[in-house]
């Protein structure tokens, strides 16, 4: 009975001495973020964090010019299991995954562009314009990270910590929706037809959308690399 009481007292003392709270700022491929952590055992932590980032860029694909905006926004939670020193494995989940992109689309009058393998030319009377959106299959995504460092360094005199990690989140296949309006011509100024009301052109729009989705299939595993600097209170 005495040994049981002593053992329980020792366990309580170890638990009471664990770091209670740490706060860190990080940059990652999920955006800029903030994380909070608490110790579970001598060799494990639980972390939660929020990421946010927006980026505007221009690109041209198959003759169509896109003005795109990428919005990264997510909330994540991890369990850090330390193996040796600062080396750890961190299974986790993007509890809320709102990573997405939106783009405006345009084709200058007379310029060639491709839809589903068919070449058209932008009409002069009704220029080709439109929009596209990109989202991922899942709003909740499992994640696995491997890293080195600790947001909650052990030891009373240690307050500053860092954490470098890499891994991936499984968001599912990206999905692109493409909408175009205006007139497409078979040659500059020749046989121009309304994109929205011509079944053959609409079929090629869908084929183009399918082609883009095929090009993005590999991104169902989103690469995650992050660096965090924090303070243990």
PyMOL commands that set and color helices and strands:
alter all, ss='L'
color gray80, all
select helices_A, chain A and resi 2-16+199-215+217-220
alter helices_A, ss='H'
color red, helices_A
select strands_A, chain A and resi 22-28+31-41+44-61+64-84+87-97+100-107+112-115+118-122+128-136+141-149+160-170+174-181+183-185+193-194+221-232
alter strands_A, ss='S'
color yellow, strands_A
deselect
rebuild
show_as cartoon
